[in-house]
Amino acid sequence: MPRLAPGRLTGWTLALPLALAAFLLATPAPASAEGLEIAEGVEFYPFPTYKGNRDEGDTFGGVGVFLVTNKKHEIIHVIAPLAQYNTHTGVSGGLLAFGYPTDHQEYKVVATVSDNVDREVRLKYSDKKLLDGKYSASAQVKWFIDGFSRFYGFGPESELANESNFASKELSFGATFGFNLSDNLTVGVGERYRDIELERGTVTTLPFTGDRFPEARGTDGATLLGHRFWAGYDTRDNGQTPTRGLMLGAEVEFCTGLAGDVPTLYEKWTLEGRKFFPHGDDTQYVFVARVKLDFTSGAAAPFYEQASLGGSDSLRAFGGDRWIDRHAWLINLEERIRLWRTEIFGHPMELEIAPHVDLGQIYSGTDMFSNVQVNPGATLRLLSRPNVVGGITTSYGSEGLNVFGGFSFPF
């Protein structure tokens, strides 16, 4: 999906979470209500859409949501054609589809096109219990042009005044294969191919990244191949909407430059842990703690391959990849509080508020704590367990307030 950027407060953006909460809390549970049922187990709901933020301007439009449910009324497929208008990219149309055919299979399809610059096609599929549960596998293909990409320079003190824009034109393939050593422990390998070009972006009021930072490695584009080795330990009760358990992951990737401004070899290391602590009656409260460490060997990797912070699953007060350097650490703390549980349009629904604090810093040497970002905030979510999550997040940081929406838990 296109990167989310620091939010520009608008009336509708602020009204969305308030209106959602007011509607759910003031309306009797419509257990017998139905949408437009177009086939058995298939319903249709049209919605208006709006997004406004500093990086991408204003976007208006509409989306039609097809929900496919199983016999338990659990949503297992979501198909959403959409049409929008953006002040920078003009008219756009597309399709978003994602689903969970079983408790161990997942897929996602995204396809969009706009009048000006932006294009996107993404396909992803994973199966955690392949061939009688002995193996796990995943594959994804991405091709997109993102005209809103930003680069501010390296380091934890990079300034907003140095903001630059570029259009990221990228083609990538990825695949992993794992061996399930037990119900909770998996080890595996993976391959990643990435070809990226930098062109002038959509935001003409900002300088082109290649002009502002000509010395930054990668501004001339790159083609690379990565070889991954990874291990994971997972005791969570559900992969999409967990309430308890522990997840640990470790990965090393050896990257080889095939073309462009890329060194012959560099390494990327990632360590991550997530812990879910349920408490209260019937898991009304779930405290979540996440720690993530990223390391990049040497200083010669392209800037878009180095460790970064910022985005909807990182430091949520900033846009994607706001902070870039060789290494990064991140801590996310979140208390998920269920406010209400009922049935809406025949589907099990929950309303949740989740205050959070995000902490993190990028760095290149050993000074890991010279400029720590601390981002408090909260998310209002609507859930239909076990698979579907939607929410609106507000988070505050050193560069102001960020407001954005999403269709999954950040971690």
C-alpha positions in Angstrom: 0.0 0.0 0.0 1.2 3.6 -0.5 3.1 4.9 2.5 1.1 6.8 5.1 2.4 10.3 5.9 2.2 12.8 8.7 -1.5 13.8 8.9 -2.9 17.3 8.2 -5.8 17.7 10.6 -9.1 18.1 8.8 -12.6 18.2 10.0 -13.6 14.9 8.4 -10.4 13.1 9.5 -11.1 14.0 13.1 -14.8 13.3 12.8 -14.4 9.7 11.6 -13.4 8.0 14.9 -15.8 10.1 16.9 -18.7 9.3 14.5 -17.9 5.6 14.5 -17.9 5.5 18.3 -21.0 7.5 18.6 -22.9 5.3 16.1 -21.9 2.0 17.7 -22.6 3.2 21.2 -25.9 4.9 20.5 -27.5 2.3 18.1 -29.1 -0.9 19.4 -27.4 -4.0 18.2 -28.8 -4.7 14.7 -28.4 -8.5 15.0 -31.1 -9.1 12.3 -29.9 -6.3 9.9 -28.5 -7.3 6.6 -26.6 -5.6 3.8 -27.4 -6.0 0.2 -27.2 -9.8 0.0 -26.3 -10.6 -3.6 -25.7 -14.4 -3.1 -25.7 -16.8 -0.2 -22.9 -15.8 2.1 -22.1 -12.6 0.1 -23.1 -9.1 1.1 -22.4 -5.7 -0.3 -21.9 -2.3 1.5 -21.0 1.0 -0.2 -19.1 3.6 1.7 -17.7 7.1 1.0 -14.0 7.6 1.6 -11.8 10.5 2.6 -8.1 10.9 3.5 -6.2 14.1 4.1 -2.6 14.4 5.1 0.4 16.7 4.6 2.3 14.4 2.2 -0.5 13.3 -0.2 -3.1 16.1 0.0 -6.8 15.4 0.0 -8.4 12.3 -1.4 -12.1 11.8 -1.9 -14.0 8.8 -3.3 -16.1 5.8 -2.6 -15.6 2.1 -2.1 -18.0 -0.9 -2.5 -17.2 -3.7 0.0 -18.2 -7.3 -0.7 -18.1 -9.5 2.3 -17.9 -13.3 2.0 -18.6 -15.2 5.1 -18.5 -18.8 6.2 -21.3 -20.8 8.0 -20.2 -19.2 11.4 -20.8 -15.7 9.9 -17.0 -15.1 10.1 -15.7 -12.9 7.3 -13.2 -14.9 5.3 -13.0 -12.7 2.1 -13.2 -9.0 1.5 -13.3 -7.6 -2.0 -13.4 -3.8 -2.4 -13.4 -1.9 -5.7 -12.8 1.8 -5.3 -12.8 5.1 -7.1 -11.0 8.2 -5.8 -9.8 11.7 -6.6 -6.6 13.2 -5.3 -5.4 16.7 -5.6 -2.0 15.6 -6.9 -2.7 12.4 -8.8 -6.2 13.1 -10.2 -8.7 10.3 -10.7 -7.8 6.8 -9.7 -9.5 3.4 -9.5 -8.6 0.0 -8.3 -9.4 -3.1 -6.4 -8.4 -4.4 -2.9 -9.0 -8.0 -2.0 -7.8 -10.0 1.0 -8.9 -13.2 2.6 -8.3 -16.1 4.9 -9.6 -19.3 3.3 -8.4 -21.3 6.4 -6.8 -20.4 9.7 -3.4 -20.9 8.2 -3.8 -19.4 4.7 -3.8 -15.8 3.7 -3.9 -13.8 0.4 -3.9 -10.2 -0.6 -4.5 -8.5 -4.0 -4.1 -4.8 -4.7 -4.4 -3.1 -8.1 -4.7 0.7 -8.6 -4.1 3.2 -11.4 -4.3 7.0 -11.4 -4.2 9.8 -14.0 -0.8 11.0 -12.8 2.2 8.9 -11.9 0.8 6.4 -9.3 0.4 2.7 -10.3 0.3 -0.4 -8.2 -0.1 -4.1 -8.5 0.6 -6.4 -5.5 0.0 -10.1 -5.0 0.7 -12.1 -1.8 -0.1 -15.6 -0.6 1.1 -17.5 2.4 0.3 -20.9 3.9 1.7 -21.7 7.4 0.8 -25.4 7.3 1.6 -26.7 3.8 1.6 -30.4 3.1 0.0 -31.7 6.3 1.5 -29.0 8.4 5.2 -30.0 7.7 6.2 -26.8 5.9 5.3 -23.2 5.4 5.6 -21.1 2.3 4.9 -17.6 1.0 5.3 -15.6 -2.2 4.6 -12.1 -3.3 5.0 -9.9 -6.3 5.0 -6.1 -6.3 5.1 -3.5 -9.1 4.3 0.1 -8.3 5.1 3.7 -8.9 4.7 5.8 -5.8 5.0 9.5 -6.6 4.8 10.6 -2.9 8.1 9.0 -1.6 10.2 11.1 0.7 13.8 11.3 1.8 15.1 13.7 4.5 18.8 12.6 4.8 20.5 10.3 7.2 20.6 10.2 10.9 18.4 10.9 13.9 18.8 14.6 13.5 17.7 14.8 9.8 15.6 18.0 9.5 12.2 18.5 8.1 13.6 21.4 6.1 15.6 19.0 4.0 12.5 17.1 2.8 12.8 15.9 -0.8 10.4 13.9 -3.0 10.8 11.2 -5.6 8.7 8.7 -7.5 9.8 5.2 -6.6 9.3 2.9 -9.6 9.8 -0.6 -8.3 9.5 -4.3 -9.3 10.1 -7.0 -6.7 9.6 -10.7 -6.1 9.9 -12.6 -2.9 9.5 -16.1 -1.7 10.1 -18.0 1.5 10.0 -21.7 2.4 10.1 -23.0 6.0 10.3 -26.3 7.9 7.9 -26.6 10.8 10.0 -28.3 13.4 7.1 -28.2 15.9 3.7 -26.5 16.2 5.4 -23.3 17.3 9.0 -23.4 15.8 9.8 -22.8 12.1 13.1 -22.3 10.3 13.5 -21.4 6.7 15.1 -19.7 3.7 14.0 -17.1 1.3 14.9 -15.1 -1.9 14.2 -11.5 -2.7 14.7 -9.6 -6.0 14.3 -5.8 -6.1 14.7 -3.4 -9.0 14.1 0.2 -8.2 14.4 3.5 -10.2 14.0 7.0 -8.9 12.1 9.5 -11.0 10.8 13.0 -10.3 7.8 12.8 -7.9 4.3 14.1 -7.8 4.9 16.9 -5.3 6.4 19.6 -7.5 6.8 22.0 -4.6 9.6 19.8 -3.2 13.1 19.3 -4.7 13.9 16.0 -6.4 15.8 13.7 -4.1 18.5 13.1 -6.7 19.1 16.9 -6.7 18.9 17.5 -3.0 21.0 14.5 -2.0 23.2 13.6 -5.1 25.8 11.9 -2.8 23.3 9.5 -1.3 23.9 6.0 -2.5 21.0 4.6 -4.5 19.7 7.8 -6.2 20.7 6.3 -9.6 18.6 3.2 -8.9 19.6 -0.3 -8.1 18.9 -4.0 -8.8 19.7 -6.4 -6.1 19.2 -10.0 -5.0 18.8 -11.0 -1.3 19.3 -14.5 0.2 17.5 -14.9 3.5 17.8 -17.3 6.5 15.2 -17.0 9.2 13.7 -18.6 12.3 10.4 -18.0 14.1 8.7 -19.1 17.3 5.0 -18.3 17.6 2.5 -19.3 20.4 -0.1 -16.7 19.5 -3.8 -17.9 19.6 -4.5 -16.2 16.2 -2.3 -14.7 13.5 -4.6 -11.8 12.6 -6.3 -10.8 15.9 -4.2 -12.3 18.7 -5.1 -11.9 22.4 -2.4 -14.0 24.0 1.0 -15.7 23.3 4.5 -14.9 22.3 6.1 -14.4 18.9 9.9 -14.3 18.3 11.7 -13.8 15.0 15.3 -13.6 13.7 16.4 -13.1 10.1 19.7 -12.4 8.3 19.8 -11.4 4.6 22.9 -11.3 2.4 22.3 -8.9 -0.5 24.2 -8.8 -3.8 24.1 -5.8 -6.1 23.3 -6.9 -9.7 23.2 -3.4 -11.3 23.1 0.3 -10.4 24.7 2.1 -7.5 25.0 -1.0 -5.1 28.0 -2.6 -3.5 28.7 -6.2 -4.2 27.6 -7.4 -0.8 26.0 -6.1 2.4 24.0 -7.7 5.2 20.7 -7.0 6.9 19.9 -8.4 10.4 16.5 -8.2 12.1 15.4 -9.4 15.6 11.8 -9.0 16.8 9.7 -10.1 19.7 6.0 -9.6 20.5 4.2 -10.5 23.7 0.5 -10.4 24.4 -0.8 -10.2 28.0 -4.6 -10.7 28.4 -6.2 -9.5 31.6 -9.6 -8.7 32.9 -12.8 -10.7 32.5 -13.0 -12.5 29.1 -9.8 -10.9 27.9 -11.4 -7.4 27.8 -7.9 -6.0 28.1 -4.8 -7.0 26.2 -1.4 -5.4 26.8 1.0 -5.8 23.9 4.7 -5.2 24.0 6.9 -5.3 20.9 10.7 -4.9 20.5 12.4 -4.7 17.1 16.1 -4.3 16.2 17.5 -3.7 12.6 21.1 -3.7 11.6 22.8 -3.0 8.2 26.4 -3.9 7.7 28.6 -1.1 6.4 27.5 2.2 5.1 27.3 1.4 1.4 23.8 0.0 1.1 21.3 2.2 -0.8 19.4 4.6 1.4 16.1 2.7 0.8 17.7 -0.6 1.9 19.0 0.7 5.2 17.2 0.5 8.6 14.2 3.0 8.8 11.6 4.1 11.3 8.2 5.7 10.6 4.9 4.4 9.3 1.7 2.7 10.3 3.6 -0.3 11.9 6.6 1.6 13.3 6.8 5.1 14.8 3.2 6.0 14.1 3.6 9.8 14.4 5.6 9.9 11.2 5.2 8.9 7.5 6.9 5.8 6.1 10.7 5.7 6.3 10.9 9.2 7.9 14.1 8.3 9.7 16.9 6.3 7.8 20.3 5.1 8.9 22.4 1.9 9.3 20.7 0.6 12.5 17.4 1.1 14.4 15.7 0.1 17.5 11.9 0.2 18.2 9.6 -0.4 21.1 5.8 -0.3 20.8 3.6 -0.5 23.9 -0.2 -0.7 23.5 -3.1 -1.4 25.8 -6.1 -2.8 23.7 -9.4 -2.2 25.6 -12.6 -3.7 24.4 -15.4 -1.2 24.8 -18.3 -3.1 23.3 -19.2 -6.4 21.7 -22.3 -7.3 19.7 -23.5 -8.3 16.2 -23.7 -5.8 13.4 -25.4 -6.9 10.1 -25.2 -10.5 11.4 -21.5 -10.5 12.0 -19.7 -10.6 15.4 -18.2 -7.1 16.0 -16.1 -5.5 18.7 -15.2 -1.8 19.3 -11.8 -1.3 20.8 -9.7 1.7 22.0 -6.0 1.2 22.2 -3.7 3.9 23.7 -0.1 3.5 22.8 3.4 4.8 23.2 6.0 4.2 20.4 9.7 4.7 21.1 12.7 4.4 18.8 15.8 5.8 17.2 18.0 5.2 14.2 21.8 5.4 14.5 25.0 4.6 12.7 27.5 4.1 15.5 27.1 3.3 19.2 25.0 6.4 20.2 21.7 4.6 20.4 19.9 7.1 22.7 20.9 10.6 21.6 17.6 11.5 19.9 14.9 9.1 21.0 11.5 9.7 19.4 8.6 9.2 21.9 5.1 9.1 20.2 2.0 8.8 22.3 -1.3 8.2 20.6 -4.4 6.0 20.4 -6.3 3.9 17.9 -10.1 3.3 17.6 -10.7 -0.1 16.0 -13.6 -2.2 14.8 -13.0 -5.9 14.7 -14.8 -8.9 13.3 -12.8 -11.8 14.7 -11.0 -13.9 13.8 -9.7 -12.2 10.6 -10.9 -8.6 10.0 -9.6 -5.4 11.7 -10.2 -1.7 10.7 -9.2 1.4 12.6 -8.2 5.0 12.7 -5.0 6.0 14.5 -3.9 9.3 16.0 -0.3 9.7 17.1 1.8 12.7 18.1 5.5 13.3 17.5 8.2 16.0 17.2 6.8 17.0 13.8 3.1 17.2 14.8 0.1 15.0 14.7 -0.5 12.1 12.3 -3.9 10.7 11.6 -4.4 7.6 9.3 -6.6 4.6 8.8 -5.7 0.9 8.3 -7.0 -2.6 7.9 -4.8 -4.6 10.2 -3.1 -4.6 13.6 0.3 -2.8 13.4 1.8 -5.8 15.3 
